[in-house]
Amino acid sequence: MDHQRRFHQAAIERGIPETAIGAFAEFLRFGVWTSARPGGVPVGRSGGLPRLPAGTAWPASEFGPLPFIVAVDCAALPRVDGLALPVQGSLLFFLHHEHAYEACSTTEEQEHARVIYVPAGVDTEVAAEPDHEDEMFCDPELAFVRPEHELFATVVAELPSRLEGLRPDLRQVTELRALAEELWPKMNSADVYLGGYTADIGALATDHLYDTPETRMAEKTRQGRSLEEETLRVMREWVPLAQFDPDDVHIGRFLIRHEDLAASRFDRALSFTAFTE
């Protein structure tokens, strides 16, 4: 479905000028929110044991195996504008929240996070639970093997949280925002969020994303940009591949550049783990 076209047509029918619609639509993204609430065809599975390609070792860091978070079925996911996920195959996400968060750099954090793409047709098998330090997973909500459940998808419209501050020249934002939420109502919460936006994108722009070899080399050329300009640049280049809140404290986030997503270069996705406290 062409969600942008649907939005454009609905806005025109309400008498909103083309210029306002076009400027607003540059920031309008569509995300796929998944949860255990039944609805339609299952699009993934949270928890349990992963199906890895036959003979593939369980992803691990120097501290041991990484907890499996979720697997999504790319063929079952609804297609949305601006999120060039593969049309087939599956994506598996592994993350050790504590070790990732305590890492001293973005580069070090990636040792505790992994995205595995399994193309369609590849022989897979349910991986056996590896040996791990049980005392590190004493919280049932963060058990190494978490309770398993299927995920179902809903398409939602998303906008940056500070849109008015980033682009104060936009017109009729309130009316256009209300229209987007009317056409694609948000759920109260979800287990896994694909696409859309992420919180604190400005902080990612000024801190975390600079902590890579590529961005450090170009940092001098960016010093003349304002926070708003740099935030807009990062927002245009990057998209959240997957976000999840396994409990009330942890936040897992995998971001990827649009060009890498389109080319299925999932090894270039970056983890940005956070805590809410």
N, C-alpha and C positions, 0 to 999 in steps of 0.2 A: 504494500500500500504506500502511496506517495503522501506521507503525512504533511509535508510542507505545502503541497498543492491543496490538500483539504483545508488546512489552516488559512491559506491565502483566499480561497473561495469564500470561506465562512466570514472572513474579515471584510471582504469586498461587499458581501451581502448586507453587512451592518453599516455600510457607508464610510468605512475607514479609508483614508487616502492611501494610494499605492506607495507613496514615499515612506509613510510611517510603517506600513506593513513590511516593506522590504528591509528597512533599517532594523526593525524589531526581529525579523526572521533570521537575521545573521547570528543572533544569540540563542534562538530557539533550538533546543536539542531534544531528542527523544531517547528515553532510556527504557530498558527492559527490567522491571522489578519482578523478582521471583520470590515465592513464599510457599509454605506447605498448605495454604488454603486451596482446596481442590477447585479447578476451573480449567476445562479443556484438556489438552494433551500434556503429559509431563514433559518438561524441558530439561530436567537435570535431577541431580541427587546430592543431597547434603549429608555429610557424615558417612559412617560405614567404612568399608574398605574399597580402595580404588581398583578399577580395571586398567591395568597397565599393559603395554605391548608385551607379548610373550618374551621372557628372558630379560626384561628391563628391571634394573635394580630400583628399589624404593629410594626416592630422592632423599639426600642427607646432607648435613653440614658436618663440620669437624666435631660438633657436639653430639651427633647422632641423627637418627631419621627425623624428617620434618612431618608434622601432623598434616594429614589430608583434610582439606576443608570442603571442597565441592567439585563436582563434575557437571558440565553443561553440555547438552546435545545440540550442536550448532544447527543441525537440520531441522530440529523441532522448534527452535527459537523464532519468534516473529521477527521479520526483517524491518529495520527502522533506518530512516535517513541518517547519514553521518556515522554509522557504526558498521564498518566493513568487516564483520565477522565472516569466517569461512561458511560456505553453504552446507558443508558436510563435516563429519568428524566430530570430535569432542575435545573440550578443554578441561584440564585438571589443574587445580590450584592447591599448592602445599605452602604452609606458612607456620613458622614457630614465632608467635607473637612476641613473647618476652625477649628472646634473643635478637629478633629483628629490631625491636624498639630500643634495646640497649646498645645497638651497634654504634660505633663512633663515626661512621660515614655512610653515605648512600651506597658506595661500593661494597663496604663490609656488610650492609644490611641484606644485599642480594644473596649472600651465602646462606641466609636463613629463609629464603623464599624461592619458589619455583613454579613456573607455568609450563605444563606439558601439553602439546597439541598431538592428538592421536588421529591421523587421517582415517577416513572411512575405508573399510576393507582390511585394515591391519588386524592380525590375530591378537586378541587380548586375553588376559586371564585375571581373575581376582587375586590381588596380591596378598600374601600371607602377612599378618601383623609382625613387624620386625621387633627385635629387642629394643627396649627404651627404658629410660629412668622413670619409673612409676611415680616417684615422689614429686616430680616436676609437673604432674598432671593430676594433683589431688582434687582440684575443683571439678565436679561432674560436668559442668558446662564446658570445660576446657579439657576434657579427657582426650587422651591420644587418639582413641577411636570413639568418635562422638556418636550419639544416636542417629540412626539413618532415617531419612524421609525424602520423599519425592518433592520436586519443586514444580510450581506452575507459574506461568508468566502473565504479566499485565504490562501494556505499553503506557508510559506516562510522558507528559511534556515537562521539560525542565529548563530553568533559566538560572543564570548566575545569581548568587545571593545578594550581591552588591551591584546589580545592573545599573541602577540610577546613578550611583557614584562613578561607575566606569564610563558611562555614556550619558551625561546629564542632558545632552541635546536631543535625546530620543523623545518623540511625541506620542501621546496617547498610550503610554506604557500600562497604566492601570487597566484600561479597557482591553488591551491586547492580552495582558497577562490573565485576566479573568476569562477571556475567550479560550485560551489554551487550556486552562484548568477545567473549563466546562467540557471541552471536547475530549480531553484525556485526564480524567480525575485521578489524583494520586491516592494510593493506599496510605494508611496510617504508618505502616512499616513494611519491611520486606527482609527476607533472609540474605539475599544476594542481589546487588544492583549492578547491572551491566550498562555501560554507556552513561550518557548524561553529564553531570558535573560532580565535582568533589568539593568538600569544604576547604577553606583556607588555601585556595589556589594561589592567592597572592604570596602566602608564606612559602609555598612550593616554588614559586617563581624566584623569590629573592634568596632563598636558602638552599633547600634540598636539591633542586634541579641544577644548581650551580656546582654541586659536589660530584660532578662526573668529569672525565678528561675532556670531553667535547666542550662542555659549557665553561669549564675553567679557562680554556684557550680563548674563548670568545668573550670573556667577562669584561675585558677592557672596552670593547665596542658597545657594551650595554650600559656602562656607567652613566651615560648621559641621559638615559631614559627615566621617566618617572615610574613610580610604582604602578600606576594605572596602565601605562604603556606596556610595561613588562608583563603585568598580569594578563593583559589582552593577548600578548604574543604567546604566552604559555597556553592560554585557553584555546587559541587557534591551532596550536601544534599538537597538543596532547588531549587524550580522552581517557576517562577511567575505563579500564578493561573490566574490572570487577571490584566491588566493595562489599564488605560484610562486617557485621557486628556480632560476634559469637556470644557476647554477654554485654553487661552494662558498662564495661570499662574498655575493652579492646576494640580497636577499629583496624581492619585490614584493608589495604588499598593497593591495587596494581594499576599503574598508569602506563600508557603506551602512546607513541606518536602515531598520528593518523596514517602516515606513509608506511610505518612498520606493520601496523594492523592490516592494511590493505595487502601487504606482501606476506602476511602470515609469519612475520619474524618475531615470534613470541618470546624468544630468548632475549629480546631487547626491552621487554616490559620491565618496569621498575616497581619495587615494593616501597611503599611509604606507610609504615605502620604507625598508629597513633593510639594514645590513651585519652579518655575523656576526663580524667582527673589528674 
